[in-house]
């Protein structure tokens, strides 16, 4: 292969990989959804419909959504454990306060690898304490997360 052809091939390969990387990052961004919520002195509220999404004209249900609160420096992960039951945990690792990342039904710490269930129970060290959880109440269409 001649030098000019080699450079051209490498340039094309770089373009393709950067396009693939940006597509991959876009798809990752879509997996974490920040729901619309309202905050009062005592609770946050969000609509149950925030768990519904439309993908390719087909309705599916999210297993979790994230919400932000002015009271905490970390997002709150609200998971649906079955049709009518929800749980909410603060995404602050109890080891050294890194922000956890939801992955399937687990919450993973990117800093040192601790793992928690979506209900906040520690599964793998180095963290030893469970996550902060919140009391939840629901009515027909709304979820209330009490501080
Ligand atoms: S801060 Fe999460 S495992 Fe260390």
Backbone and ligand atoms as CSV (ligand in chain L), in Angstrom:
chain,resi,resn,atom,element,x,y,z
A,1,UNK,N,N,0.847,-1.178,0.000
A,1,UNK,CA,C,0.000,0.000,0.000
A,1,UNK,C,C,0.892,1.240,0.000
A,2,UNK,N,N,0.549,2.155,-0.863
A,2,UNK,CA,C,1.341,3.368,-0.934
A,2,UNK,C,C,0.938,4.307,0.194
A,3,UNK,N,N,1.861,5.213,0.499
A,3,UNK,CA,C,1.681,6.131,1.637
A,3,UNK,C,C,0.383,6.936,1.520
A,4,UNK,N,N,0.124,7.489,0.344
A,4,UNK,CA,C,-1.059,8.325,0.132
A,4,UNK,C,C,-2.342,7.506,0.350
A,5,UNK,N,N,-2.346,6.277,-0.148
A,5,UNK,CA,C,-3.519,5.414,0.009
A,5,UNK,C,C,-3.694,5.020,1.480
A,6,UNK,N,N,-2.570,4.779,2.170
A,6,UNK,CA,C,-2.609,4.439,3.593
A,6,UNK,C,C,-3.236,5.569,4.407
A,7,UNK,N,N,-2.810,6.798,4.140
A,7,UNK,CA,C,-3.351,7.964,4.876
A,7,UNK,C,C,-4.839,8.112,4.592
A,8,UNK,N,N,-5.230,7.935,3.350
A,8,UNK,CA,C,-6.639,8.043,2.972
A,8,UNK,C,C,-7.470,6.975,3.699
A,9,UNK,N,N,-6.958,5.759,3.750
A,9,UNK,CA,C,-7.658,4.670,4.427
A,9,UNK,C,C,-7.796,4.942,5.919
A,10,UNK,N,N,-6.699,5.419,6.524
A,10,UNK,CA,C,-6.733,5.741,7.961
A,10,UNK,C,C,-7.724,6.859,8.244
A,11,UNK,N,N,-7.758,7.861,7.389
A,11,UNK,CA,C,-8.693,8.978,7.563
A,11,UNK,C,C,-10.133,8.500,7.510
A,12,UNK,N,N,-10.427,7.626,6.552
A,12,UNK,CA,C,-11.784,7.077,6.447
A,12,UNK,C,C,-12.137,6.241,7.673
A,13,UNK,N,N,-11.192,5.463,8.141
A,13,UNK,CA,C,-11.422,4.630,9.328
A,13,UNK,C,C,-11.723,5.505,10.542
A,14,UNK,N,N,-10.977,6.609,10.686
A,14,UNK,CA,C,-11.216,7.529,11.809
A,14,UNK,C,C,-12.601,8.149,11.708
A,15,UNK,N,N,-12.996,8.553,10.496
A,15,UNK,CA,C,-14.324,9.146,10.305
A,15,UNK,C,C,-15.412,8.152,10.680
A,16,UNK,N,N,-15.255,6.908,10.220
A,16,UNK,CA,C,-16.260,5.879,10.514
A,16,UNK,C,C,-16.338,5.611,12.011
A,17,UNK,N,N,-15.178,5.521,12.663
A,17,UNK,CA,C,-15.224,5.224,14.096
A,17,UNK,C,C,-15.776,6.384,14.896
A,18,UNK,N,N,-15.510,7.634,14.487
A,18,UNK,CA,C,-16.081,8.753,15.240
A,18,UNK,C,C,-17.584,8.816,15.027
A,19,UNK,N,N,-18.060,8.499,13.814
A,19,UNK,CA,C,-19.511,8.463,13.578
A,19,UNK,C,C,-20.150,7.358,14.410
A,20,UNK,N,N,-19.508,6.192,14.476
A,20,UNK,CA,C,-20.037,5.080,15.286
A,20,UNK,C,C,-20.062,5.456,16.755
A,21,UNK,N,N,-18.994,6.117,17.214
A,21,UNK,CA,C,-18.918,6.524,18.616
A,21,UNK,C,C,-20.029,7.511,18.954
A,22,UNK,N,N,-20.276,8.471,18.066
A,22,UNK,CA,C,-21.333,9.431,18.366
A,22,UNK,C,C,-22.699,8.752,18.379
A,23,UNK,N,N,-22.928,7.773,17.495
A,23,UNK,CA,C,-24.181,7.015,17.529
A,23,UNK,C,C,-24.309,6.234,18.828
A,24,UNK,N,N,-23.202,5.631,19.254
A,24,UNK,CA,C,-23.205,4.867,20.495
A,24,UNK,C,C,-23.517,5.775,21.683
A,25,UNK,N,N,-22.897,6.950,21.717
A,25,UNK,CA,C,-23.142,7.887,22.812
A,25,UNK,C,C,-24.587,8.366,22.802
A,26,UNK,N,N,-25.137,8.605,21.603
A,26,UNK,CA,C,-26.537,9.004,21.517
A,26,UNK,C,C,-27.442,7.931,22.085
A,27,UNK,N,N,-27.162,6.669,21.744
A,27,UNK,CA,C,-28.014,5.588,22.237
A,27,UNK,C,C,-27.873,5.439,23.740
A,28,UNK,N,N,-26.670,5.681,24.292
A,28,UNK,CA,C,-26.497,5.627,25.741
A,28,UNK,C,C,-27.290,6.738,26.414
A,29,UNK,N,N,-27.283,7.919,25.790
A,29,UNK,CA,C,-27.993,9.050,26.384
A,29,UNK,C,C,-29.486,8.751,26.472
A,30,UNK,N,N,-30.002,8.000,25.494
A,30,UNK,CA,C,-31.425,7.707,25.494
A,30,UNK,C,C,-31.813,6.709,26.569
A,31,UNK,N,N,-30.862,5.952,27.119
A,31,UNK,CA,C,-31.219,4.966,28.113
A,31,UNK,C,C,-31.470,5.596,29.478
A,32,UNK,N,N,-30.939,6.776,29.721
A,32,UNK,CA,C,-31.160,7.464,30.983
A,32,UNK,C,C,-32.115,8.614,30.739
A,33,UNK,N,N,-33.289,8.505,31.304
A,33,UNK,CA,C,-34.332,9.489,31.054
A,33,UNK,C,C,-34.626,10.273,32.328
A,34,UNK,N,N,-34.527,11.588,32.250
A,34,UNK,CA,C,-34.904,12.442,33.371
A,34,UNK,C,C,-36.366,12.821,33.210
A,35,UNK,N,N,-37.184,12.366,34.148
A,35,UNK,CA,C,-38.620,12.615,34.093
A,35,UNK,C,C,-38.935,14.020,34.584
A,36,UNK,N,N,-40.074,14.531,34.133
A,36,UNK,CA,C,-40.556,15.817,34.638
A,36,UNK,C,C,-41.140,15.572,36.025
A,37,UNK,N,N,-40.769,16.427,36.961
A,37,UNK,CA,C,-41.292,16.261,38.316
A,37,UNK,C,C,-41.572,17.626,38.912
A,38,UNK,N,N,-42.389,17.636,39.951
A,38,UNK,CA,C,-42.678,18.868,40.683
A,38,UNK,C,C,-42.233,18.669,42.123
A,39,UNK,N,N,-41.720,19.754,42.706
A,39,UNK,CA,C,-41.170,19.652,44.065
A,39,UNK,C,C,-41.914,20.572,45.017
A,40,UNK,N,N,-42.300,20.033,46.173
A,40,UNK,CA,C,-42.881,20.866,47.230
A,40,UNK,C,C,-41.976,20.748,48.455
A,41,UNK,N,N,-42.383,21.298,49.580
A,41,UNK,CA,C,-41.552,21.216,50.797
A,41,UNK,C,C,-41.369,19.784,51.270
A,42,UNK,N,N,-42.421,18.968,51.067
A,42,UNK,CA,C,-42.402,17.624,51.649
A,42,UNK,C,C,-42.132,16.498,50.657
A,43,UNK,N,N,-42.409,16.749,49.383
A,43,UNK,CA,C,-42.272,15.638,48.440
A,43,UNK,C,C,-42.006,16.110,47.015
A,44,UNK,N,N,-41.559,15.155,46.211
A,44,UNK,CA,C,-41.471,15.313,44.757
A,44,UNK,C,C,-42.615,14.500,44.173
A,45,UNK,N,N,-43.163,14.941,43.084
A,45,UNK,CA,C,-44.196,14.144,42.425
A,45,UNK,C,C,-43.899,14.038,40.941
A,46,UNK,N,N,-44.251,12.904,40.399
A,46,UNK,CA,C,-44.137,12.709,38.956
A,46,UNK,C,C,-45.283,11.836,38.485
A,47,UNK,N,N,-45.638,11.985,37.244
A,47,UNK,CA,C,-46.731,11.202,36.670
A,47,UNK,C,C,-46.246,9.781,36.353
A,48,UNK,N,N,-47.108,8.821,36.569
A,48,UNK,CA,C,-46.773,7.431,36.221
A,48,UNK,C,C,-46.525,7.305,34.719
A,49,UNK,N,N,-47.145,8.177,33.946
A,49,UNK,CA,C,-46.981,8.123,32.486
A,49,UNK,C,C,-45.543,8.406,32.057
A,50,UNK,N,N,-44.721,8.953,32.963
A,50,UNK,CA,C,-43.308,9.188,32.636
A,50,UNK,C,C,-42.569,7.869,32.386
A,51,UNK,N,N,-43.144,6.766,32.827
A,51,UNK,CA,C,-42.512,5.465,32.599
A,51,UNK,C,C,-42.823,4.906,31.208
A,52,UNK,N,N,-43.759,5.529,30.525
A,52,UNK,CA,C,-44.138,5.043,29.198
A,52,UNK,C,C,-43.335,5.778,28.136
A,53,UNK,N,N,-42.801,5.021,27.190
A,53,UNK,CA,C,-42.075,5.639,26.085
A,53,UNK,C,C,-42.539,5.016,24.771
A,54,UNK,N,N,-42.365,5.767,23.707
A,54,UNK,CA,C,-42.724,5.258,22.387
A,54,UNK,C,C,-41.452,5.071,21.583
A,55,UNK,N,N,-41.193,3.829,21.188
A,55,UNK,CA,C,-40.023,3.503,20.381
A,55,UNK,C,C,-40.503,2.873,19.080
A,56,UNK,N,N,-40.175,3.519,17.980
A,56,UNK,CA,C,-40.587,3.037,16.643
A,56,UNK,C,C,-42.089,2.760,16.609
A,57,UNK,N,N,-42.877,3.747,17.031
A,57,UNK,CA,C,-44.340,3.660,17.039
A,57,UNK,C,C,-44.895,2.563,17.946
A,58,UNK,N,N,-44.068,2.093,18.874
A,58,UNK,CA,C,-44.526,1.051,19.789
A,58,UNK,C,C,-44.323,1.534,21.221
A,59,UNK,N,N,-45.367,1.397,22.048
A,59,UNK,CA,C,-45.259,1.839,23.435
A,59,UNK,C,C,-44.583,0.775,24.287
A,60,UNK,N,N,-43.579,1.199,25.038
A,60,UNK,CA,C,-42.920,0.293,25.979
A,60,UNK,C,C,-42.844,0.991,27.335
A,61,UNK,N,N,-42.525,0.220,28.347
A,61,UNK,CA,C,-42.432,0.770,29.699
A,61,UNK,C,C,-40.983,0.800,30.161
A,62,UNK,N,N,-40.578,1.955,30.668
A,62,UNK,CA,C,-39.239,2.060,31.255
A,62,UNK,C,C,-39.234,1.338,32.594
A,63,UNK,N,N,-38.095,0.761,32.965
A,63,UNK,CA,C,-38.008,0.140,34.286
A,63,UNK,C,C,-37.631,1.175,35.346
A,64,UNK,N,N,-37.034,2.282,34.906
A,64,UNK,CA,C,-36.694,3.341,35.861
A,64,UNK,C,C,-36.658,4.688,35.144
A,65,UNK,N,N,-36.814,5.750,35.924
A,65,UNK,CA,C,-36.581,7.109,35.437
A,65,UNK,C,C,-35.757,7.824,36.501
A,66,UNK,N,N,-35.091,8.886,36.108
A,66,UNK,CA,C,-34.340,9.701,37.060
A,66,UNK,C,C,-35.064,11.019,37.250
A,67,UNK,N,N,-34.972,11.563,38.455
A,67,UNK,CA,C,-35.502,12.902,38.700
A,67,UNK,C,C,-34.467,13.691,39.496
A,68,UNK,N,N,-34.561,15.009,39.374
A,68,UNK,CA,C,-33.649,15.880,40.112
A,68,UNK,C,C,-34.432,16.619,41.182
A,69,UNK,N,N,-33.756,16.887,42.285
A,69,UNK,CA,C,-34.363,17.635,43.378
A,69,UNK,C,C,-33.403,18.732,43.807
A,70,UNK,N,N,-33.963,19.869,44.211
A,70,UNK,CA,C,-33.120,20.962,44.718
A,70,UNK,C,C,-32.484,20.583,46.055
A,71,UNK,N,N,-33.054,19.589,46.735
A,71,UNK,CA,C,-32.576,19.215,48.069
A,71,UNK,C,C,-31.343,18.302,48.056
A,72,UNK,N,N,-31.037,17.711,46.917
A,72,UNK,CA,C,-29.925,16.746,46.857
A,72,UNK,C,C,-28.989,17.071,45.696
A,73,UNK,N,N,-27.730,16.741,45.863
A,73,UNK,CA,C,-26.740,16.954,44.814
A,73,UNK,C,C,-26.672,15.806,43.818
A,74,UNK,N,N,-27.459,14.768,44.072
A,74,UNK,CA,C,-27.450,13.598,43.193
A,74,UNK,C,C,-28.874,13.341,42.704
A,75,UNK,N,N,-29.010,12.743,41.522
A,75,UNK,CA,C,-30.357,12.405,41.054
A,75,UNK,C,C,-30.982,11.314,41.928
A,76,UNK,N,N,-32.283,11.195,41.823
A,76,UNK,CA,C,-33.022,10.119,42.479
A,76,UNK,C,C,-33.492,9.171,41.382
A,77,UNK,N,N,-33.265,7.890,41.592
A,77,UNK,CA,C,-33.693,6.872,40.628
A,77,UNK,C,C,-35.011,6.283,41.119
A,78,UNK,N,N,-36.056,6.422,40.314
A,78,UNK,CA,C,-37.355,5.843,40.647
A,78,UNK,C,C,-37.542,4.617,39.760
A,79,UNK,N,N,-37.660,3.457,40.390
A,79,UNK,CA,C,-37.798,2.202,39.647
A,79,UNK,C,C,-39.176,1.624,39.874
A,80,UNK,N,N,-39.649,0.970,38.856
A,80,UNK,CA,C,-40.918,0.256,39.002
A,80,UNK,C,C,-40.593,-1.207,39.248
A,81,UNK,N,N,-40.974,-1.717,40.426
A,81,UNK,CA,C,-40.630,-3.087,40.773
A,81,UNK,C,C,-41.702,-4.070,40.312
A,82,UNK,N,N,-42.939,-3.621,40.157
A,82,UNK,CA,C,-43.977,-4.378,39.451
A,82,UNK,C,C,-45.012,-3.370,38.978
A,83,UNK,N,N,-46.161,-3.808,38.525
A,83,UNK,CA,C,-47.125,-2.888,37.922
A,83,UNK,C,C,-47.530,-1.731,38.822
A,84,UNK,N,N,-47.638,-1.984,40.116
A,84,UNK,CA,C,-48.145,-0.944,41.019
A,84,UNK,C,C,-47.142,-0.512,42.088
A,85,UNK,N,N,-45.943,-1.061,42.092
A,85,UNK,CA,C,-44.987,-0.764,43.155
A,85,UNK,C,C,-43.773,-0.042,42.601
A,86,UNK,N,N,-43.389,0.994,43.317
A,86,UNK,CA,C,-42.236,1.791,42.911
A,86,UNK,C,C,-41.276,1.918,44.089
A,87,UNK,N,N,-40.013,2.192,43.790
A,87,UNK,CA,C,-39.057,2.506,44.844
A,87,UNK,C,C,-38.186,3.668,44.353
A,88,UNK,N,N,-37.650,4.417,45.294
A,88,UNK,CA,C,-36.824,5.572,44.937
A,88,UNK,C,C,-35.573,5.571,45.800
A,89,UNK,N,N,-34.418,5.700,45.161
A,89,UNK,CA,C,-33.150,5.734,45.893
A,89,UNK,C,C,-32.300,6.894,45.379
A,90,UNK,N,N,-31.505,7.443,46.282
A,90,UNK,CA,C,-30.579,8.516,45.913
A,90,UNK,C,C,-29.356,7.872,45.263
A,91,UNK,N,N,-28.934,8.402,44.128
A,91,UNK,CA,C,-27.815,7.811,43.378
A,91,UNK,C,C,-26.455,8.282,43.898
A,92,UNK,N,N,-26.305,8.311,45.220
A,92,UNK,CA,C,-25.024,8.661,45.838
A,92,UNK,C,C,-24.436,7.406,46.466
A,93,UNK,N,N,-23.287,6.981,45.962
A,93,UNK,CA,C,-22.650,5.787,46.498
A,93,UNK,C,C,-22.292,6.002,47.970
A,94,UNK,N,N,-22.560,4.993,48.797
A,94,UNK,CA,C,-22.290,5.105,50.233
A,94,UNK,C,C,-20.821,4.837,50.558
A,95,UNK,N,N,-20.011,4.523,49.546
A,95,UNK,CA,C,-18.579,4.333,49.804
A,95,UNK,C,C,-17.881,5.695,49.866
A,96,UNK,N,N,-17.783,6.385,48.730
A,96,UNK,CA,C,-17.132,7.698,48.734
A,96,UNK,C,C,-17.865,8.717,47.880
A,97,UNK,N,N,-19.171,8.553,47.809
A,97,UNK,CA,C,-20.058,9.561,47.223
A,97,UNK,C,C,-19.906,9.813,45.729
A,98,UNK,N,N,-19.592,8.809,44.954
A,98,UNK,CA,C,-19.661,8.958,43.497
A,98,UNK,C,C,-21.118,8.781,43.063
A,99,UNK,N,N,-21.423,9.290,41.881
A,99,UNK,CA,C,-22.775,9.149,41.362
A,99,UNK,C,C,-22.943,7.783,40.702
A,100,UNK,N,N,-23.946,7.047,41.138
A,100,UNK,CA,C,-24.198,5.707,40.613
A,100,UNK,C,C,-24.847,5.784,39.242
A,101,UNK,N,N,-24.674,4.706,38.463
A,101,UNK,CA,C,-25.270,4.613,37.134
A,101,UNK,C,C,-26.198,3.411,37.079
A,102,UNK,N,N,-27.457,3.632,36.721
A,102,UNK,CA,C,-28.370,2.496,36.568
A,102,UNK,C,C,-27.957,1.632,35.384
A,103,UNK,N,N,-27.956,0.327,35.598
A,103,UNK,CA,C,-27.664,-0.640,34.529
A,103,UNK,C,C,-28.573,-1.836,34.737
A,104,UNK,N,N,-29.621,-1.917,33.928
A,104,UNK,CA,C,-30.616,-2.969,34.144
A,104,UNK,C,C,-31.286,-2.755,35.488
A,105,UNK,N,N,-31.278,-3.790,36.319
A,105,UNK,CA,C,-31.875,-3.668,37.651
A,105,UNK,C,C,-30.840,-3.355,38.725
A,106,UNK,N,N,-29.631,-3.014,38.297
A,106,UNK,CA,C,-28.574,-2.700,39.260
A,106,UNK,C,C,-28.160,-1.236,39.159
A,107,UNK,N,N,-27.575,-0.745,40.248
A,107,UNK,CA,C,-26.975,0.585,40.276
A,107,UNK,C,C,-25.486,0.376,40.495
A,108,UNK,N,N,-24.676,0.827,39.547
A,108,UNK,CA,C,-23.256,0.527,39.541
A,108,UNK,C,C,-22.473,1.806,39.847
A,109,UNK,N,N,-21.445,1.663,40.674
A,109,UNK,CA,C,-20.581,2.809,40.953
A,109,UNK,C,C,-19.381,2.769,39.995
A,110,UNK,N,N,-19.189,3.845,39.209
A,110,UNK,CA,C,-18.080,3.859,38.257
A,110,UNK,C,C,-16.720,4.078,38.932
A,111,UNK,N,N,-16.706,4.507,40.194
A,111,UNK,CA,C,-15.429,4.829,40.852
A,111,UNK,C,C,-14.673,3.589,41.328
A,112,UNK,N,N,-15.333,2.737,42.116
A,112,UNK,CA,C,-14.640,1.570,42.665
A,112,UNK,C,C,-15.435,0.283,42.508
A,113,UNK,N,N,-16.552,0.333,41.762
A,113,UNK,CA,C,-17.243,-0.892,41.379
A,113,UNK,C,C,-18.308,-1.424,42.313
A,114,UNK,N,N,-18.713,-0.680,43.320
A,114,UNK,CA,C,-19.795,-1.182,44.172
A,114,UNK,C,C,-21.070,-1.350,43.357
A,115,UNK,N,N,-21.888,-2.305,43.779
A,115,UNK,CA,C,-23.159,-2.547,43.101
A,115,UNK,C,C,-24.281,-2.605,44.125
A,116,UNK,N,N,-25.425,-2.058,43.725
A,116,UNK,CA,C,-26.614,-2.032,44.573
A,116,UNK,C,C,-27.808,-2.512,43.755
A,117,UNK,N,N,-28.807,-3.064,44.436
A,117,UNK,CA,C,-30.056,-3.374,43.734
A,117,UNK,C,C,-30.780,-2.057,43.465
A,118,UNK,N,N,-31.816,-2.115,42.636
A,118,UNK,CA,C,-32.565,-0.878,42.372
A,118,UNK,C,C,-33.407,-0.460,43.572
A,119,UNK,N,N,-33.434,-1.299,44.622
A,119,UNK,CA,C,-34.093,-0.893,45.862
A,119,UNK,C,C,-33.069,-0.374,46.891
A,120,UNK,N,N,-31.801,-0.289,46.486
A,120,UNK,CA,C,-30.778,0.336,47.325
A,120,UNK,C,C,-29.978,-0.605,48.202
A,121,UNK,N,N,-30.154,-1.906,48.039
A,121,UNK,CA,C,-29.435,-2.882,48.876
A,121,UNK,C,C,-28.051,-3.130,48.273
A,122,UNK,N,N,-27.009,-2.993,49.115
A,122,UNK,CA,C,-25.651,-3.204,48.615
A,122,UNK,C,C,-25.448,-4.676,48.258
A,123,UNK,N,N,-24.840,-4.916,47.089
A,123,UNK,CA,C,-24.593,-6.274,46.598
A,123,UNK,C,C,-23.108,-6.608,46.562
A,124,UNK,N,N,-22.304,-5.614,46.222
A,124,UNK,CA,C,-20.859,-5.843,46.109
A,124,UNK,C,C,-20.101,-4.689,46.731
A,125,UNK,N,N,-19.008,-4.992,47.472
A,125,UNK,CA,C,-18.192,-3.952,48.087
A,125,UNK,C,C,-17.397,-3.188,47.023
A,126,UNK,N,N,-16.710,-2.123,47.386
A,126,UNK,CA,C,-16.331,-1.764,48.750
A,126,UNK,C,C,-17.423,-1.077,49.585
A,127,UNK,N,N,-18.526,-0.613,48.986
A,127,UNK,CA,C,-19.576,-0.002,49.806
A,127,UNK,C,C,-20.138,-1.044,50.772
A,128,UNK,N,N,-20.466,-0.614,51.980
A,128,UNK,CA,C,-21.009,-1.529,52.978
A,128,UNK,C,C,-22.425,-1.150,53.404
A,129,UNK,N,N,-22.770,0.116,53.187
A,129,UNK,CA,C,-24.102,0.578,53.601
A,129,UNK,C,C,-25.052,0.643,52.414
A,130,UNK,N,N,-26.331,0.404,52.699
A,130,UNK,CA,C,-27.356,0.532,51.661
A,130,UNK,C,C,-27.547,2.002,51.292
A,131,UNK,N,N,-28.198,2.232,50.166
A,131,UNK,CA,C,-28.436,3.595,49.694
A,131,UNK,C,C,-29.567,4.258,50.466
A,132,UNK,N,N,-29.590,5.589,50.390
A,132,UNK,CA,C,-30.707,6.328,50.976
A,132,UNK,C,C,-31.952,6.054,50.138
A,133,UNK,N,N,-33.023,5.671,50.811
A,133,UNK,CA,C,-34.289,5.414,50.112
A,133,UNK,C,C,-35.338,6.414,50.577
A,134,UNK,N,N,-36.433,6.468,49.873
A,134,UNK,CA,C,-37.495,7.424,50.165
A,134,UNK,C,C,-38.826,6.686,50.305
A,135,UNK,N,N,-39.682,7.250,51.145
A,135,UNK,CA,C,-41.046,6.711,51.257
A,135,UNK,C,C,-41.827,7.162,50.028
A,136,UNK,N,N,-42.568,6.229,49.465
A,136,UNK,CA,C,-43.328,6.514,48.249
A,136,UNK,C,C,-44.805,6.242,48.491
A,137,UNK,N,N,-45.635,7.128,47.981
A,137,UNK,CA,C,-47.080,6.882,47.951
A,137,UNK,C,C,-47.539,7.145,46.527
A,138,UNK,N,N,-48.595,6.480,46.142
A,138,UNK,CA,C,-49.113,6.679,44.787
A,138,UNK,C,C,-50.621,6.866,44.833
A,139,UNK,N,N,-51.143,7.524,43.815
A,139,UNK,CA,C,-52.582,7.491,43.588
A,139,UNK,C,C,-52.789,6.986,42.165
A,140,UNK,N,N,-53.905,7.282,41.579
A,140,UNK,CA,C,-54.218,6.698,40.272
A,140,UNK,C,C,-53.149,6.982,39.212
A,141,UNK,N,N,-52.661,8.218,39.153
A,141,UNK,CA,C,-51.724,8.546,38.074
A,141,UNK,C,C,-50.438,9.241,38.524
A,142,UNK,N,N,-50.243,9.391,39.829
A,142,UNK,CA,C,-49.081,10.153,40.297
A,142,UNK,C,C,-48.295,9.371,41.350
A,143,UNK,N,N,-46.985,9.582,41.341
A,143,UNK,CA,C,-46.087,8.994,42.345
A,143,UNK,C,C,-45.575,10.137,43.211
A,144,UNK,N,N,-45.652,9.976,44.533
A,144,UNK,CA,C,-45.155,10.991,45.457
A,144,UNK,C,C,-43.960,10.424,46.213
A,145,UNK,N,N,-42.880,11.152,46.198
A,145,UNK,CA,C,-41.643,10.711,46.861
A,145,UNK,C,C,-41.379,11.669,48.017
A,146,UNK,N,N,-41.501,11.160,49.239
A,146,UNK,CA,C,-41.390,12.018,50.419
A,146,UNK,C,C,-39.930,12.118,50.884
A,147,UNK,N,N,-39.550,13.331,51.301
A,147,UNK,CA,C,-38.171,13.564,51.761
A,147,UNK,C,C,-37.984,13.006,53.171
L,1,LIG,S1,S,-17.357,5.634,45.610
L,1,LIG,FE1,FE,-18.617,4.025,44.971
L,1,LIG,S2,S,-17.453,2.263,45.248
L,1,LIG,FE2,FE,-16.187,3.847,45.905
